[in-house]
Amino acid sequence: MPSAAVAKRGRAFKFTEEQAAGFRKRVENGAVASALAKELKVSLPTMYSTLKRAGWKGRQARAA
């Protein structure tokens, strides 16, 4: 049984913080999140969670 200090919960992230920040910039500059997910061969929920981890606010942050 691993010690509590070493044990991790949940699954590892598919992308690093730097990659997630790059994806966020692409989406904020007009790329479509679903197209980016398809390009990276990940599911849309994975793409959204990666973007949210990088600080993306989603559609709520868009100006009307």
DOBA-592042 format. One record per residue: z, x, y of N, C-alpha, C, CB in turn. Coordinates in pm, 1 decimal. Glycine has a CB too. Layout:
REM residues N
R       npz       npx       npy      capz      capx      capy       cpz       cpx       cpy      cbpz      cbpx      cbpy
R         Z         X         Y         Z         X         Y         Z         X         Y         Z         X         Y
...
This chain:
REM residues 64
R       npz       npx       npy      capz      capx      capy       cpz       cpx       cpy      cbpz      cbpx      cbpy
R       0.0      84.8    -118.8       0.0       0.0       0.0       0.0      88.6     124.1     122.6     -96.0       0.4
R     -98.6      74.2     214.7    -102.7     158.5     334.5      11.4     125.4     430.2    -236.8     142.4     406.0
R      47.9     224.6     507.6     155.3     202.3     604.4     108.0     107.5     714.0     202.8     336.1     665.5
R     202.4      45.8     783.1     168.9     -51.4     886.9      92.6      12.7    1002.5     295.4    -117.7     939.0
R     117.5     139.5    1030.7      50.3     207.0    1141.0     -98.1     230.3    1111.7     118.9     339.5    1170.2
R    -132.8     240.0     985.1    -270.1     269.9     946.6    -348.2     142.5     914.6    -271.8     363.8     826.5
R    -281.0      39.7     871.6    -347.5     -83.2     828.7    -421.7    -147.5     945.3    -245.7    -182.2     769.4
R    -543.0    -196.3     916.6    -623.8    -264.8    1016.8    -637.6    -409.9     975.8    -763.3    -197.9    1033.1
R    -650.2    -494.5    1073.3    -671.8    -635.5    1044.8    -812.9    -672.2    1082.6    -570.7    -723.8    1119.5
R    -868.3    -766.6    1011.1   -1002.1    -814.7    1041.6   -1109.7    -716.5     999.7   -1014.1    -843.3    1188.4
R   -1230.1    -742.7    1046.5   -1343.9    -659.7    1009.6   -1374.8    -561.0    1120.8   -1467.0    -746.3     979.0
R   -1438.0    -452.1    1084.3   -1479.5    -352.8    1183.1   -1592.2    -410.8    1268.6   -1525.1    -220.7    1113.8
R   -1598.9    -369.0    1393.4   -1706.3    -414.1    1480.6   -1836.8    -349.0    1436.9   -1675.2    -381.3    1628.8
R   -1946.2    -423.8    1448.5   -2076.2    -370.1    1411.1   -2128.1    -269.5    1513.7   -2176.0    -483.0    1394.3
R   -2086.7    -285.1    1640.2   -2138.5    -202.0    1748.0   -2023.5    -137.3    1825.0   -2226.7    -285.1    1842.7
R   -2050.1     -19.6    1880.0   -1949.0      49.9    1960.2   -1936.3     -18.6    2096.2   -1985.5     200.8    1977.6
R   -1832.8      19.4    2170.2   -1812.9     -35.4    2305.1   -1931.7      -1.1    2395.0   -1681.7      18.9    2367.2
R   -1985.2     119.6    2381.5   -2098.4     161.7    2464.5   -2222.9      78.7    2432.7   -2127.8     311.7    2443.5
R   -2246.4      54.4    2304.5   -2360.4     -28.0    2265.9   -2343.6    -170.4    2318.3   -2377.0     -28.8    2112.9
R   -2223.2    -224.2    2304.4   -2196.8    -361.2    2350.6   -2219.1    -371.9    2500.7   -2052.7    -404.1    2315.0
R   -2176.2    -270.8    2575.7   -2196.7    -271.8    2720.8   -2345.7    -267.9    2754.6   -2124.4    -152.4    2786.3
R   -2422.8    -191.6    2677.4   -2567.6    -187.2    2698.2   -2633.1    -321.4    2670.4   -2629.9     -80.7    2610.0
R   -2589.8    -388.3    2564.4   -2643.7    -521.0    2532.1   -2610.0    -619.8    2643.7   -2587.6    -571.8    2396.2
R   -2486.6    -609.9    2695.3   -2444.7    -699.5    2803.7   -2534.8    -680.7    2925.8   -2296.6    -673.7    2841.6
R   -2564.0    -556.5    2961.1   -2650.8    -530.4    3076.3   -2789.4    -587.9    3053.8   -2660.3    -380.1    3103.7
R   -2840.4    -573.4    2931.9   -2972.8    -627.7    2901.1   -2975.5    -778.2    2917.2   -3014.4    -590.0    2759.6
R   -2871.6    -846.1    2867.5   -2866.7    -992.1    2875.2   -2847.9   -1037.2    3019.5   -2753.3   -1047.3    2786.7
R   -2764.3    -965.4    3094.6   -2743.4   -1002.6    3234.9   -2867.7    -977.5    3318.8   -2625.6    -925.4    3293.2
R   -2954.9    -887.9    3272.6   -3079.5    -860.6    3344.9   -3195.3    -948.5    3298.5   -3117.3    -715.1    3328.8
R   -3165.6   -1047.5    3216.3   -3268.1   -1144.8    3181.9   -3309.5   -1151.7    3036.3   -3385.1   -1117.5    3260.5
R   -3263.0   -1059.8    2952.0   -3297.0   -1068.6    2810.3   -3228.0   -1191.1    2749.3   -3255.6    -938.2    2735.0
R   -3289.5   -1250.1    2651.2   -3232.8   -1366.9    2584.2   -3145.9   -1317.8    2467.7   -3346.1   -1464.4    2533.7
R   -3023.1   -1367.5    2462.2   -2928.3   -1321.2    2359.9   -2980.5   -1345.5    2218.8   -2793.7   -1390.8    2377.4
R   -3046.6   -1458.4    2196.3   -3097.4   -1487.1    2061.8   -3210.1   -1391.2    2023.3   -3146.9   -1632.1    2053.5
R   -3293.7   -1354.0    2119.8   -3400.3   -1257.8    2091.6   -3341.8   -1120.0    2062.5   -3498.7   -1250.0    2209.6
R   -3237.0   -1083.2    2135.9   -3170.8    -955.1    2113.8   -3106.0    -951.6    1975.5   -3065.4    -929.3    2223.1
R   -3043.4   -1062.6    1936.2   -2981.5   -1071.0    1803.7   -3087.0   -1055.4    1694.0   -2906.7   -1205.4    1787.2
R   -3201.2   -1119.3    1713.3   -3309.3   -1110.2    1614.0   -3362.6    -967.3    1606.7   -3424.1   -1208.6    1648.6
R   -3377.6    -903.5    1723.2   -3425.5    -764.9    1728.4   -3330.9    -670.2    1654.7   -3441.4    -719.7    1874.0
R   -3199.4    -694.6    1669.4   -3098.4    -609.0    1606.5   -3064.7    -652.3    1464.3   -2972.5    -608.2    1689.9
R   -3124.6    -763.3    1420.1   -3102.4    -817.8    1286.2   -2955.4    -850.5    1260.3   -3152.0    -719.8    1181.7
R   -2894.4    -919.5    1357.6   -2757.8    -969.8    1342.4   -2759.1   -1119.9    1371.5   -2657.6    -894.1    1437.8
R   -2654.2   -1187.8    1329.8   -2647.4   -1331.5    1354.7   -2616.9   -1357.2    1501.9   -2540.4   -1397.8    1264.7
R   -2649.7   -1475.6    1546.5   -2622.8   -1512.6    1685.2   -2472.5   -1513.7    1715.1   -2683.2   -1650.0    1715.5
R   -2386.5   -1566.1    1625.3   -2242.4   -1557.3    1652.0   -2192.8   -1412.9    1666.0   -2165.7   -1626.2    1540.8
R   -2248.1   -1321.7    1586.3   -2211.3   -1180.1    1598.6   -2254.6   -1126.3    1734.3   -2275.1   -1096.5    1485.0
R   -2374.5   -1164.0    1777.7   -2424.0   -1117.6    1908.1   -2336.2   -1170.2    2019.7   -2569.7   -1161.9    1930.3
R   -2301.3   -1299.5    2014.0   -2216.5   -1357.3    2118.0   -2078.8   -1293.1    2120.5   -2203.0   -1507.1    2097.6
R   -2019.7   -1267.6    2005.1   -1886.8   -1205.7    2003.4   -1893.2   -1062.0    2054.8   -1827.8   -1208.6    1861.1
R   -2003.0    -991.3    2026.0   -2020.7    -855.5    2077.9   -2032.1    -857.5    2229.7   -2145.4    -789.6    2016.1
R   -2111.0    -951.5    2281.9   -2126.7    -962.5    2426.4   -1995.2   -1001.4    2494.7   -2235.1   -1064.7    2459.6
R   -1921.3   -1092.6    2433.8   -1793.3   -1133.7    2491.8   -1693.3   -1019.1    2491.9   -1735.8   -1252.6    2415.4
R   -1696.7    -937.3    2385.8   -1608.0    -821.0    2378.6   -1638.9    -723.0    2491.5   -1621.6    -750.9    2242.0
R   -1766.0    -718.9    2534.2   -1807.8    -629.5    2642.0   -1782.3    -690.3    2779.8   -1955.5    -595.4    2627.3
R   -1726.8    -812.7    2784.2   -1693.0    -874.1    2911.8   -1793.1    -974.5    2964.3   -1675.5    -769.9    3011.6
R   -1891.5   -1010.8    2882.2   -1991.9   -1108.6    2923.6   -1928.5   -1246.4    2933.7   -2110.6   -1110.8    2825.0
R   -1959.6   -1317.3    3041.2   -1901.3   -1449.7    3062.8   -1988.2   -1562.8    3010.1   -1876.0   -1470.7    3209.1
R   -2106.4   -1532.9    2968.3   -2193.8   -1635.6    2913.2   -2259.8   -1718.4    3021.0   -2116.6   -1725.2    2821.0
R   -2297.5   -1836.9    2984.9   -2372.3   -1923.2    3075.0   -2289.8   -1970.7    3193.2   -2424.8   -2041.3    3000.0
R   -2156.6   -1973.2    3181.4   -2072.5   -2019.9    3290.5   -2087.5   -1932.1    3414.9   -1926.9   -2023.4    3246.3
R   -2119.3   -1804.9    3394.8   -2127.6   -1711.0    3506.4   -2261.2   -1717.9    3579.7   -2104.6   -1570.5    3456.7
R   -2357.0   -1790.5    3524.5   -2488.9   -1799.5    3588.4   -2484.0   -1883.8    3713.6   -2591.2   -1857.0    3492.0
R   -2556.9   -1841.8    3813.9   -2568.7   -1922.4    3936.8   -2665.8   -2036.0    3910.7   -2616.5   -1835.5    4058.5
R   -2634.9   -2151.3    3962.2   -2719.5   -2268.0    3938.1   -2842.0   -2268.0    4025.5   -2641.9   -2394.6    3960.4
